[in-house]
Amino acid sequence: MFLNALLVVLAFSGIMGLTSMFLSHRRSMAEIKYGKSDREVALTEENGELRETVSLMQDRLAVLEQIATDPARRTADEIEKLR
């Protein structure tokens, strides 16, 4: 009885393992045939957004550096012009 149950479990595990390998191979072949996966596309889009954010932050930092290094009177005059 125990041997029969063990054989069933081993057969089921083998079938699941082969199925997993087959599906992984099919996924790889689809990526090769059709291009990037959805995950890669999402990462590429996120990378572009992050680059844009970093660029904006660099611009803001440049303005803050300019404010910090300029004489106080000149900065006050420029702020008054903006009002």
C-alpha positions, 0 to 999 in steps of 0.5 A: 500500500505504501509503495503504491502511494509512493509511486503515485507521488513520484509519478505526479512529481515527475509530471509536474517537473516536466510540465514546468520545464516545458512551460519555461522553455515555451516562455523562453522561445516566445520571448525570443520570437516576439521580443521582450517580455512584459516585465522587461517592457515595464522595467524599460518604461520605469527606467525612462521615468526614473531618468526623467525624475533624476534630470528634474532633480538635477535641475532643481539642485542647480537652482538651489546651489545658485541660490545658496552661493549667490549674494543675499541681496541679489537673491532677494532682488530676483525674488522680488522681481518674480512677485 
